[in-house]
């Protein structure tokens, strides 16, 4: 009896867990929680893809910075224009339109990794 119960419990865990992961509401709730959590912490991501870079963001709408492996730094404050700046956007020149578009949220992961350099 105990052996049968353990077998049924194990099977239910292995079968029901993937189904729970495919539930759209469950996924949306997890995504909301993740965004809420990461908006409140200092977030740093370093990548070594075709082009290496470091993304740095302070919480609650704070400044963002992207440091390219080529020695070019981009920064912005309050979601405004990306600047070519090595002091977190205190000074600097606006990045060109194409570069700014590639640095926008949702695009920086794949676009920036393809190699951004400011000329």
C-alpha positions in Angstrom: 0.0 0.0 0.0 2.8 2.5 1.0 4.8 1.6 -2.1 1.7 2.2 -4.3 1.1 5.5 -2.7 4.7 6.7 -3.2 4.4 5.6 -6.9 1.2 7.5 -7.4 2.6 10.6 -5.6 5.8 10.6 -7.7 3.9 10.2 -11.0 1.5 13.0 -10.1 4.5 15.3 -9.3 6.2 14.5 -12.6 3.0 14.8 -14.7 1.3 17.8 -13.0 4.4 20.0 -12.7 4.9 20.5 -16.4 1.2 21.1 -16.8 1.3 23.8 -14.1 4.2 25.5 -16.0 2.1 25.7 -19.2 -0.8 27.5 -17.4 -1.0 31.0 -18.8 -2.4 32.6 -15.6 0.4 31.0 -13.5 3.0 32.2 -16.0 1.6 35.7 -16.0 1.5 35.8 -12.2 5.1 34.7 -12.1 6.2 37.3 -14.6 4.4 40.1 -12.7 6.1 39.0 -9.5 9.5 38.9 -11.2 9.1 42.3 -12.7 7.9 43.7 -9.4 10.9 42.1 -7.6 13.6 43.2 -10.1 12.2 46.8 -10.3 13.1 47.1 -6.6 16.7 45.9 -6.6 20.0 47.0 -8.2 20.2 44.7 -11.2 23.5 43.9 -13.0 23.8 41.6 -16.0 27.1 40.7 -17.7 27.3 38.8 -20.9 29.9 37.5 -23.2 28.1 36.8 -26.5 29.4 37.8 -29.9 30.0 41.2 -28.2 30.5 41.4 -24.4 28.7 44.0 -22.4 27.4 44.9 -18.9 23.9 46.2 -18.2 23.5 48.0 -14.8 20.2 49.4 -13.5 19.3 51.0 -10.2 15.9 50.4 -8.6 12.7 52.4 -8.9 13.3 54.1 -12.2 16.9 54.9 -11.4 19.7 55.4 -14.0 20.7 52.7 -16.4 24.1 52.0 -17.9 25.4 49.7 -20.6 29.1 49.3 -20.9 30.2 47.7 -24.2 33.3 45.6 -24.4 34.6 48.2 -26.9 35.0 50.8 -24.1 31.9 52.8 -25.1 29.5 53.5 -22.2 25.8 54.4 -22.7 23.6 55.8 -19.9 20.1 57.2 -19.4 18.1 58.6 -16.5 14.3 58.3 -16.0 13.9 56.4 -19.2 15.0 59.4 -21.3 17.4 59.5 -24.2 20.5 57.3 -24.2 23.7 59.2 -23.9 27.3 58.2 -24.7 28.5 58.9 -21.2 31.0 57.4 -18.7 29.4 59.1 -15.7 26.0 57.6 -15.5 24.4 60.2 -17.7 25.5 63.3 -15.8 27.3 64.5 -19.0 27.6 63.2 -22.5 26.2 63.4 -26.0 23.0 61.7 -27.2 23.6 58.4 -28.9 22.7 58.3 -32.6 19.1 57.3 -33.5 20.0 53.8 -34.7 22.0 53.0 -31.5 19.2 54.4 -29.2 16.7 52.2 -30.9 18.9 49.2 -30.4 19.3 50.0 -26.7 15.6 50.3 -25.9 14.1 47.8 -23.4 13.1 44.5 -25.0 15.7 45.0 -27.7 19.0 45.3 -25.8 19.3 41.6 -25.2 19.4 40.4 -28.7 20.3 43.7 -30.5 23.1 44.8 -28.2 24.7 41.4 -28.3 25.1 41.7 -32.0 27.7 44.5 -31.3 27.0 48.2 -30.9 29.7 50.7 -31.3 29.2 54.5 -31.5 31.2 56.1 -34.2 
